[in-house]
Amino acid sequence: MSKPKDELPPHSIEAEQGVLGCCLLNQEKLDVCLQAGMTRQWFYDLRHSEVFDALVATYNRAIPSDVIIIGQVLKEAGKIQHVGGLAYLSELMDKVPSAEIITHYTQILRDYFIRRRLMFALADGQLKARDERETADNLMASVESAIDQCRIGVAEAESLTSKEAVAVVIDTLQERAAKAKESSGVTGVPTGFKQLNRMTAGWQAGELILVCARPAVGKSALLMNFARAAAVDSRVPTLVLTAEMSIEQMARRLVCEVASVDGKIVRNGDIYNIPSYASEQRRLVSSAARVQKSPIFWRYVKGMAACEVGALIRSHVRKHGVGLVVIDYLQLLEPDHRTGTMTYDIGTVAESLKGFGVKNNVPIICAAQLNRECAKGNRRPQISDIGDSKQIEQAGEVIMLIHRDTEEDPTKAEVNLAKQREGETGVIPMGYVPAWCRFTEEAVVPE
């Protein structure tokens, strides 16, 4: 006699079917699952575990997957009949209206997986509690350890021995020394500014770099200057994630900056309609060709959950060898789980971005909005102006604060390297060309 449904371990067959259906509709959605830490154990139904394994196998071998290919993989493993054949795989795809809702299904699976592990851990604790040969202290320690293992990621994480950790340090040192010799002391991704290169040695893998300023001071411009230095000048594959401006706006700004052309005459069409702008038109066409050939990947991400952003980063690092991620900007991204407290939610997004950088071994530069209070009296911003959330400050290895007097002299700027966990700090005087959206190395802007 089968158990009543309410006695079965917590699970959702519908959510499991939803995850697999989304991945069959769009293979790239598997990145969302893997970024969340999903494994075959997340699935209660063994059929679904087998389908998930087949999806991961084709993904790891960079084989485009669909129902036929996944069916073939399962057939070769002798499991196609066990999962219900091609008919069931097709049925999984019919279960979901769109692959875009995979984050919702993933969160449901995660919740049920943790509940099952917790239930089994507590049941085991109950059995051990009846064994009087166990001391109470040992029993508590055993149960606490078992509960710790229920946390996603803890059980799967692998520790390094001291020997392995030091070997990583030595390998990294040797790699950085070779880069420094080739690139005048720059061991990371070039910033595009000599003084900033000297102070940071370039953007380092795994770092979260926060570029902070009040509105309309130049956060987006400085981010695109960094993207240009990496992708256009140094050919470092760069992922640009924009949550504020459209991709067309960001790309147009970059082309105009590379061409040293006033963005206004491009935006209103004068560059093509007024003969006196022939020189600017030639520069624009030439620069557009340079940007087209550069390894930049663009994506609009406003309202996207942090885990989906992580999946995008993972996917682009794997497929395109992305070496730098630029995000505009922090407060427009969504947390994986809303708490109702905005400062805490934004802090969790910052911590997630930091984790994505470490996991994918790539530097992430992210703009962040400062409180409008710092605009009063045109005072220079401080780290405390980032907001009430200490999580944001703690997540960033590097924090830069932009100051520019947009009324008195909009061509002068300061970039305050206010925090650098492994390097020096200080204020760097710069110039700014509003027409080109370009920060310049010197405080004096070229004519």
C-alpha positions as CSV (number, residue, x, y, z in Angstrom):
1,M,0.0,0.0,0.0
2,S,1.5,3.4,-1.1
3,K,2.0,6.2,1.4
4,P,-0.5,9.1,1.3
5,K,1.0,12.1,-0.6
6,D,1.3,14.2,2.6
7,E,3.7,11.5,4.0
8,L,6.1,11.8,1.0
9,P,9.2,13.9,1.3
10,P,8.7,17.5,0.2
11,H,8.9,17.9,-3.5
12,S,7.2,19.4,-6.6
13,I,7.0,17.3,-9.7
14,E,5.5,20.3,-11.6
15,A,8.6,22.5,-10.7
16,E,11.0,19.7,-11.7
17,Q,9.2,19.4,-15.1
18,G,9.3,23.2,-15.4
19,V,13.0,23.4,-15.0
20,L,13.7,20.6,-17.5
21,G,11.2,22.0,-19.9
22,C,12.8,25.4,-19.8
23,C,16.3,23.9,-20.4
24,L,15.0,21.8,-23.3
25,L,13.4,25.0,-24.9
26,N,16.6,27.0,-24.4
27,Q,19.9,25.3,-23.5
28,E,21.4,28.6,-22.1
29,K,18.8,28.5,-19.3
30,L,20.9,25.6,-17.8
31,D,23.3,28.3,-16.8
32,V,20.7,29.6,-14.3
33,C,20.5,26.2,-12.7
34,L,24.2,25.6,-12.5
35,Q,24.8,29.1,-11.1
36,A,22.3,28.3,-8.3
37,G,24.3,25.1,-7.5
38,M,21.7,22.6,-8.9
39,T,22.7,19.0,-9.0
40,R,20.8,15.8,-9.8
41,Q,20.0,15.5,-6.1
42,W,17.7,18.5,-6.4
43,F,15.2,16.3,-8.2
44,Y,12.9,14.0,-6.3
45,D,11.8,12.0,-9.4
46,L,14.7,9.8,-10.6
47,R,13.5,10.2,-14.2
48,H,14.1,13.9,-13.9
49,S,17.6,13.4,-12.4
50,E,18.5,11.3,-15.5
51,V,17.3,14.0,-17.9
52,F,19.2,16.7,-16.0
53,D,22.4,14.6,-16.2
54,A,21.9,14.3,-20.0
55,L,21.4,18.1,-20.3
56,V,24.5,18.8,-18.3
57,A,26.5,16.3,-20.3
58,T,25.7,18.0,-23.6
59,Y,26.2,21.4,-22.1
60,N,29.7,20.5,-20.8
61,R,30.6,19.1,-24.3
62,A,29.3,22.4,-25.9
63,I,26.8,20.3,-27.9
64,P,23.6,22.2,-28.9
65,S,20.7,20.2,-27.3
66,D,17.1,19.6,-28.2
67,V,14.7,16.7,-27.5
68,I,16.2,14.5,-30.2
69,I,19.8,15.0,-29.0
70,I,18.9,14.5,-25.3
71,G,16.9,11.4,-26.3
72,Q,20.0,10.0,-28.1
73,V,22.2,10.7,-25.0
74,L,19.7,8.9,-22.8
75,K,19.4,6.0,-25.3
76,E,23.2,5.5,-25.4
77,A,23.1,5.4,-21.6
78,G,20.3,2.8,-21.7
79,K,17.9,5.1,-19.9
80,I,15.6,6.4,-22.5
81,Q,12.8,4.0,-21.7
82,H,13.2,4.6,-18.0
83,V,12.5,8.3,-18.4
84,G,9.4,7.8,-20.6
85,G,10.9,8.0,-24.1
86,L,10.9,10.9,-26.5
87,A,7.2,11.4,-25.8
88,Y,7.8,12.4,-22.2
89,L,10.7,14.7,-23.2
90,S,8.3,16.5,-25.6
91,E,5.7,16.6,-22.8
92,L,8.2,18.4,-20.6
93,M,8.6,21.2,-23.1
94,D,4.8,21.6,-23.3
95,K,4.6,22.1,-19.6
96,V,6.1,25.6,-19.7
97,P,4.8,28.7,-21.5
98,S,8.3,30.3,-21.7
99,A,11.9,29.4,-20.8
100,E,12.2,32.9,-19.1
101,I,10.5,31.7,-15.9
102,I,13.2,29.2,-15.0
103,T,14.3,31.3,-12.1
104,H,11.0,30.8,-10.4
105,Y,11.1,27.0,-10.9
106,T,14.8,26.9,-9.7
107,Q,13.9,28.6,-6.5
108,I,11.1,26.1,-5.8
109,L,13.4,23.2,-6.4
110,R,16.1,24.7,-4.1
111,D,13.5,25.1,-1.3
112,Y,12.2,21.6,-1.5
113,F,15.7,20.1,-1.8
114,I,16.8,21.9,1.4
115,R,13.6,20.8,3.1
116,R,14.3,17.1,2.2
117,R,17.9,17.3,3.4
118,L,16.7,18.9,6.7
119,M,14.0,16.3,7.2
120,F,16.4,13.4,6.8
121,A,19.0,15.1,9.0
122,L,16.5,15.6,11.8
123,A,15.1,12.1,11.4
124,D,18.6,10.7,11.8
125,G,19.1,12.9,14.9
126,Q,16.0,11.4,16.4
127,L,17.3,7.9,15.9
128,K,20.7,8.8,17.4
129,A,18.9,10.5,20.4
130,R,17.5,7.1,21.3
131,D,20.9,5.5,21.5
132,E,22.0,6.0,25.1
133,R,25.6,5.1,24.2
134,E,25.9,8.5,22.6
135,T,26.6,11.4,24.9
136,A,24.3,14.5,24.6
137,D,27.3,16.7,23.6
138,N,28.3,14.4,20.8
139,L,24.7,14.1,19.7
140,M,24.3,17.8,19.5
141,A,27.5,18.2,17.6
142,S,26.4,15.5,15.1
143,V,23.0,17.1,14.5
144,E,24.5,20.6,14.2
145,S,26.9,19.3,11.6
146,A,24.1,17.5,9.7
147,I,22.1,20.7,9.6
148,D,25.1,22.7,8.3
149,Q,25.3,20.2,5.5
150,C,21.7,21.1,4.5
151,R,22.8,24.6,3.4
152,I,23.2,24.7,-0.4
153,G,26.9,24.8,-1.4
154,V,28.3,23.8,2.0
155,A,28.2,20.1,1.4
156,E,29.5,20.4,-2.2
157,A,32.3,22.8,-1.4
158,E,35.8,21.4,-1.5
159,S,38.5,22.6,0.8
160,L,42.1,23.1,-0.3
161,T,45.0,21.8,1.6
162,S,47.7,24.2,2.6
163,K,50.0,22.7,0.0
164,E,47.4,23.2,-2.7
165,A,46.7,26.8,-1.6
166,V,50.3,27.8,-1.6
167,A,50.7,26.1,-5.1
168,V,47.9,28.4,-6.3
169,V,49.7,31.4,-4.8
170,I,53.0,30.6,-6.5
171,D,51.3,29.9,-9.9
172,T,49.4,33.3,-9.6
173,L,52.6,35.1,-8.7
174,Q,54.5,33.7,-11.7
175,E,51.6,34.5,-14.0
176,R,51.4,38.1,-12.7
177,A,55.2,38.5,-12.9
178,A,55.1,37.5,-16.6
179,K,52.2,39.9,-17.3
180,A,53.9,42.7,-15.4
181,K,57.0,42.3,-17.5
182,E,55.1,42.4,-20.7
183,S,52.7,45.3,-19.7
184,S,54.8,47.8,-17.7
185,G,53.6,46.6,-14.3
186,V,50.0,45.8,-15.2
187,T,49.1,42.3,-14.1
188,G,45.3,42.6,-14.6
189,V,43.0,44.1,-17.2
190,P,44.3,47.6,-18.2
191,T,42.2,50.4,-16.9
192,G,43.1,52.9,-19.7
193,F,44.6,55.4,-17.2
194,K,48.3,55.4,-16.3
195,Q,47.9,56.6,-12.7
196,L,45.1,54.1,-12.1
197,N,47.1,51.3,-13.6
198,R,50.0,52.2,-11.3
199,M,47.8,52.2,-8.2
200,T,45.8,49.0,-9.0
201,A,48.1,47.1,-11.4
202,G,44.9,46.7,-13.5
203,W,41.6,45.1,-12.7
204,Q,42.3,41.8,-11.0
205,A,40.4,38.6,-11.4
206,G,37.7,38.0,-8.8
207,E,37.5,41.6,-7.7
208,L,34.3,43.7,-7.5
209,I,35.1,47.3,-8.4
210,L,32.4,49.8,-7.5
211,V,32.3,53.1,-9.3
212,C,30.1,55.5,-7.3
213,A,28.7,58.9,-7.9
214,R,25.5,60.9,-7.7
215,P,23.3,61.1,-10.8
216,A,24.6,62.9,-13.9
217,V,28.3,63.0,-12.8
218,G,29.7,60.4,-15.2
219,K,29.4,56.9,-13.8
220,S,28.2,55.4,-17.2
221,A,30.9,57.4,-19.1
222,L,33.7,56.2,-16.9
223,L,32.4,52.6,-17.1
224,M,32.5,52.8,-20.9
225,N,36.0,54.3,-20.8
226,F,37.0,51.2,-18.9
227,A,35.2,49.0,-21.4
228,R,36.9,50.7,-24.3
229,A,40.4,50.4,-22.7
230,A,39.8,46.6,-22.2
231,A,38.0,45.5,-25.3
232,V,38.8,48.1,-28.1
233,D,42.4,48.9,-27.1
234,S,43.6,45.7,-25.4
235,R,41.2,43.1,-27.0
236,V,40.0,41.7,-23.7
237,P,36.6,40.1,-24.2
238,T,34.2,42.3,-22.2
239,L,30.6,41.8,-21.2
240,V,28.6,45.0,-20.8
241,L,25.3,44.6,-18.8
242,T,23.2,47.7,-18.9
243,A,20.1,48.2,-16.7
244,E,19.7,52.0,-17.3
245,M,20.4,53.0,-20.9
246,S,19.5,50.9,-24.0
247,I,22.2,48.9,-25.7
248,E,21.9,51.4,-28.7
249,Q,22.6,54.3,-26.4
250,M,25.6,52.7,-24.7
251,A,27.1,51.5,-28.1
252,R,26.6,55.0,-29.6
253,R,28.3,56.6,-26.7
254,L,31.3,54.2,-27.1
255,V,31.6,54.9,-30.8
256,C,31.4,58.7,-30.3
257,E,34.0,58.5,-27.5
258,V,36.4,56.4,-29.6
259,A,35.9,58.8,-32.6
260,S,36.2,62.0,-30.4
261,V,33.0,63.2,-31.9
262,D,30.3,65.2,-30.1
263,G,27.5,62.8,-29.3
264,K,24.9,65.6,-29.9
265,I,25.6,65.9,-33.6
266,V,25.3,62.1,-34.0
267,R,22.1,62.0,-32.0
268,N,20.3,64.7,-34.0
269,G,21.6,63.6,-37.4
270,D,23.7,66.8,-38.1
271,I,26.8,64.7,-38.7
272,Y,25.3,63.4,-41.9
273,N,23.2,66.5,-42.9
274,I,25.7,69.3,-42.5
275,P,28.7,69.3,-44.9
276,S,31.1,71.0,-42.4
277,Y,31.0,67.8,-40.3
278,A,32.6,65.7,-43.1
279,S,35.8,65.1,-41.0
280,E,33.7,64.0,-38.0
281,Q,31.7,61.7,-40.2
282,R,34.9,60.0,-41.4
283,R,36.2,59.5,-37.9
284,L,32.8,58.1,-36.8
285,V,32.7,55.6,-39.6
286,S,36.3,54.5,-38.9
287,S,35.7,54.2,-35.1
288,A,32.4,52.3,-35.7
289,A,34.4,49.7,-37.6
290,R,36.9,49.4,-34.7
291,V,34.2,48.9,-32.2
292,Q,32.4,46.4,-34.4
293,K,35.6,44.3,-34.4
294,S,36.1,44.5,-30.7
295,P,35.1,41.6,-28.4
296,I,32.3,43.3,-26.6
297,F,29.1,41.5,-25.7
298,W,26.0,43.6,-24.8
299,R,22.9,42.7,-22.7
300,Y,20.0,44.7,-21.3
301,V,19.4,43.4,-17.8
302,K,17.0,45.9,-16.0
303,G,14.8,44.0,-13.5
304,M,16.9,40.8,-13.9
305,A,17.4,38.8,-10.8
306,A,21.0,38.4,-9.5
307,C,21.1,34.7,-10.1
308,E,20.2,35.3,-13.8
309,V,23.0,37.9,-14.1
310,G,25.3,35.3,-12.6
311,A,24.2,32.8,-15.2
312,L,24.9,35.3,-18.0
313,I,28.4,35.9,-16.7
314,R,29.1,32.2,-16.4
315,S,27.8,31.6,-19.9
316,H,29.9,34.3,-21.5
317,V,33.0,33.4,-19.6
318,R,32.6,29.8,-20.8
319,K,31.6,30.5,-24.4
320,H,33.6,33.7,-25.2
321,G,36.4,33.8,-22.6
322,V,35.2,37.1,-21.1
323,G,37.9,38.7,-19.0
324,L,35.9,41.8,-17.8
325,V,32.3,42.4,-16.8
326,V,30.9,46.0,-16.7
327,I,27.5,46.6,-15.1
328,D,25.4,49.8,-15.1
329,Y,24.1,49.9,-12.4
330,L,23.8,48.1,-9.0
331,Q,20.5,49.5,-7.8
332,L,18.6,48.5,-10.9
333,L,19.3,44.8,-10.4
334,E,16.9,42.6,-8.5
335,P,17.7,40.4,-5.5
336,D,16.9,36.7,-5.8
337,H,14.6,37.1,-2.8
338,R,13.0,40.4,-1.8
339,T,13.0,41.1,1.9
340,G,11.1,44.4,1.8
341,T,14.2,46.3,3.0
342,M,15.7,48.0,0.0
343,T,19.2,48.7,1.5
344,Y,19.5,45.0,2.5
345,D,18.3,43.8,-0.9
346,I,20.8,45.9,-2.7
347,G,23.5,44.7,-0.3
348,T,22.7,41.1,-1.2
349,V,22.9,41.9,-4.9
350,A,26.4,43.4,-4.3
351,E,27.5,40.3,-2.4
352,S,26.1,38.1,-5.2
353,L,28.2,40.1,-7.8
354,K,31.3,39.6,-5.7
355,G,30.6,35.8,-5.6
356,F,30.1,35.7,-9.4
357,G,33.5,37.4,-9.9
358,V,35.3,34.9,-7.6
359,K,33.5,31.8,-9.1
360,N,34.2,32.9,-12.7
361,N,37.7,34.3,-12.0
362,V,36.8,37.6,-13.7
363,P,36.8,41.3,-12.5
364,I,33.4,42.9,-12.3
365,I,33.1,46.7,-12.5
366,C,29.7,48.0,-11.3
367,A,28.3,51.5,-11.1
368,A,26.5,52.4,-7.9
369,Q,24.3,55.4,-7.1
370,L,25.3,57.7,-4.2
371,N,22.8,59.3,-1.9
372,R,21.6,62.7,-3.2
373,E,22.6,64.2,0.1
374,C,26.2,64.4,-1.1
375,A,25.1,66.9,-3.8
376,K,24.3,69.5,-1.2
377,G,26.9,72.2,-1.2
378,N,28.7,70.3,-3.9
379,R,30.8,68.5,-1.4
380,R,33.1,65.6,-2.3
381,P,31.5,62.2,-1.8
382,Q,32.5,59.7,0.8
383,I,32.1,56.0,1.1
384,S,29.4,56.5,3.7
385,D,27.3,58.2,0.9
386,I,26.9,54.8,-0.8
387,G,23.9,54.1,1.5
388,D,22.9,52.6,4.8
389,S,24.0,49.1,3.7
390,K,27.4,48.1,5.0
391,Q,27.2,45.0,2.7
392,I,27.9,47.1,-0.4
393,E,31.0,48.6,1.1
394,Q,32.2,45.2,2.4
395,A,31.6,43.5,-1.0
396,G,33.8,45.9,-3.0
397,E,37.5,45.2,-3.1
398,V,37.9,48.6,-4.9
399,I,35.6,51.6,-4.4
400,M,36.0,54.7,-6.6
401,L,34.1,57.9,-5.9
402,I,33.7,60.4,-8.8
403,H,33.5,64.1,-8.1
404,R,32.7,66.7,-10.7
405,D,31.4,70.2,-10.3
406,T,28.9,70.2,-13.2
407,E,28.0,73.9,-12.6
408,E,31.3,75.7,-12.0
409,D,33.6,73.7,-14.3
410,P,32.2,70.5,-15.8
411,T,35.6,69.8,-17.5
412,K,37.4,69.1,-14.2
413,A,36.9,65.8,-12.3
414,E,38.4,63.8,-9.5
415,V,38.4,60.0,-9.1
416,N,38.9,59.1,-5.5
417,L,40.3,55.6,-5.1
418,A,38.8,55.5,-1.6
419,K,39.2,51.8,-0.9
420,Q,41.5,49.2,-2.3
421,R,41.8,46.0,-0.2
422,E,45.2,45.1,-1.5
423,G,46.7,48.4,-2.6
424,E,47.1,52.1,-2.1
425,T,44.3,54.7,-2.1
426,G,44.2,58.4,-3.2
427,V,42.7,61.0,-5.3
428,I,43.4,61.2,-9.0
429,P,42.8,64.6,-10.8
430,M,41.2,64.1,-14.2
431,G,39.6,66.1,-16.9
432,Y,36.3,65.4,-18.5
433,V,35.0,66.1,-22.1
434,P,31.2,66.2,-21.8
435,A,30.7,66.1,-25.6
436,W,32.6,62.9,-25.9
437,C,31.7,61.4,-22.5
438,R,35.4,60.9,-21.9
439,F,37.5,61.1,-18.8
440,T,41.1,62.2,-19.5
441,E,44.3,61.4,-17.8
442,E,45.2,65.1,-17.4
443,A,43.2,67.6,-15.4
444,V,43.4,69.9,-18.5
445,V,40.9,68.9,-21.2
446,P,42.2,69.0,-24.8
447,E,40.8,71.7,-27.1
